[in-house]
Amino acid sequence: MQAFAQPMEPASDGALAELRALHALAESINRSTTLESIYPEALQALRRITRADRAAVLLFDAQDVMRFAAWDGLSAPYRAAVEGHSPWLADEANPQPVLVADPAQEPALAPLLPALRAEGIASLAFIPIAHQGRLLGKFMLYFNAPHAMAADEVRLALTVAEYLALAVSRQRAIEEIRRLNADLEGRVQRRTRQLEEANREMESFCYSVSHDLRAPLRALDGFARILLEDAGHALDEADRDNLRRIVAASGRMGRLMDDLLKLSRIGRAGMRLAETDLGSMAADIFERLRSEEPERRMTARAAEGLRVRADAGLLRIALENLIGNAWKYTRRNADSRIEFGAREEDGEAYYYVRDNGAGFDMRYAAKLFSPFQRVHAPGEYEGTGIGLAIVQRIVQRHGGRVWAESAPGRGSTFCFTLWTDGIPAELR
């Protein structure tokens, strides 16, 4: 058995006609969507250009065993007898055509001689089907009479093999993409079920917060107030102070419940986008805060013309929290300043709320946006520690990010972006 490695010869007029047939085969491969529709035309082209009496396509399966994919003129007993045979290893780097003019002279084919004789095969050829250095399978050419293949015949057979290798690789890539898509769809469905279950658990938790936990909290607050009012005169100052602490703690717990419910609702609420003027919204918030504390000396400025497409209700909540924080942490300043505006840095536009208030140590910036996390002691400034977590949730739902810049005693700047990767199609 010899590997074919002869120099190519100039194509004859007959070979040029055969090349036209190969072109027609290539167009057929481009039009076809399945390998099954390509195999018959490939085998027909092979037989025409090599004058073979019969032909077959065999491809490696997942276990690297050659299996018949298509055949022309071969009996079932013969296919069963020779399936799995290959003159090359599965990982052969550079397989060459193998031409067998007389099988009886090839020791490697001795076990297959009975099957070959029973099938009436006098000569045969192995044509490798390979793509990008990977052996995919082989073409088998069978001749009923002794036949020595010419160089042009081998060259054209290799061309057919290249075309089929491209088709096989393309089909396998499509199948892999389909498999990955199916796997992805399955994972999305599983994730969706998990999210739905998490939402149901959140709904149950919110119901408990709204009803089951509020009732004992109201009772605790109410009885403490009654005891303080009706029997306060009979208690010493320490006991009265303890009752006041119970009432205050009940109030803080109630506010925590309200903020926690607000945080959970913001994460689940539907979004309705519209043209929104952030500057006008910030100015309205400034006016409301001034009306609540008219005695404060405050310089507040909101930039104009900051229009975005967003959920106006959610962004108002975010700005109320950011501006409310600035208002709170500048309260001890004799001359407070708060500014809302926008800037662009490194090609990215962002909005900011800047103040000259207490500020904080940037070592603790990472925990600012987690629920119940604070960088100041509870006694210094009021609040539950959920406001910035709400801001982050709203900004994330608008496809952006939020961060802070500050230093102790030098004020703070809270910045956020919107739609960093554009508005999702389902929200447009």
Steps between C-alpha positions, in 0.01 A plus 500: 500500500653834397417856596444721195732800490576564129555849355191649339478487120349765273124464469369354171191623316308220664622607844380857433153366431519306823599820684181658374315212657684567824387863483142383466553274801635794703190705418282209603685477832447872559127464437450189712404514867568135587784261433256230389411707193870555417623139522329367180634786285850463646502125431371556148772759432764263636391213281488725193851644541668173607291254298442304822223239493396563860578752773432573868546764769613400849540743791648465846240474777543628857710192583732559200358201309444528124130461426318494165316827441403435136572241234424412142475134389629325817326209668409492868728198577796677345435823696474302823826317428716806423347776713753638746804432282729794427853519353566808717492569871220723625750775582698466176654842432550476124307204356575417138287310246560126499456317168464121492520354148507139627366436854650150504847657498435710809554317833304767692186407303532123548216483759270683256578291188201265538262793519665678207484189282139429595415859404685472168749778576824475303660836589426775751624839621489682837458880464534693830236757600681758714441859610755734661734212578231282656408167341120472480457183294564357158361443152518139376523436126437146371581354157364171368813453284864575578548876480798731555380853572660784305641810670212720375245255632659505846528880494136544410393243759692698764319814386164329554626388841593859588155623403334229706733570795387865497135391490550253786681761711231756427223257595676400820550866591128561443411199714736619772339845492157340523617287791645801677182699434289216637727476803485877545121496465483224761720699736291812441184306577654358819621845599157645426337241724751581774428871466127438506543294816716774652235757412232287664715473811554877494127557468442273798768681698355841411157382610646392833674834542185691407260304718640236733788711638326836513223382735730410795711809428194726523396325822846551650500869406143553612532337842828679567334836424197416717721397789706818461192724495286325764763385746791726418449701818545185709828401331844634564695677229696184402178306438351785301817520293478127430144542375607787277774275360240230422283754316800634305622149411151407381498806278839411354383145435192631321710722278735209424201290392373781277840540332550127461162469330583793277830334399328173411225675300750703300674181388173348378309800366441531126674781313338760275753715318433860398695818432601621847656832601737417785595863558139606549441199724800590719383863523158382624667290769711799611188717529320239710794467740527879534132524587546240774799685654463867400746612767797321342759691303539290190640556152347239270545493125359260238631501143246550224436299188593157639243298313515120492270216408419326826233398748423836655350356819802284576754771422314745725538251785873470423552878488296551818731257680821653362396862554340410834831351612686814395243713682539290816879489508539877439262594781783586740664739250445872545503544123374181327543438128344227286531468123338268247656484156656289227847450357681290243825319570685259270204507263252398771225737616397490864281694743602607848377643831778691675495650851737660750377294793656257746648265241635157587810282478526336157616178666134441583357600159439140391243437772303820441263339251421191710177504704536607865864605451605842631832685526381728781375398842117476525493776759678750274252505211153355460424229245462126454792431267284384209477818292820446300413133443175625344698744283727221378205274419333775296820593314570134418149461362583794272811320370747715693729504799538722806806590705615753761800730548564658838737589782421564869397862552529584129158406369389224268420450133265219394513419129289276279466404135196386301473251213873433471435236228191667355131454575392133468271432206216379724487839676514726194 
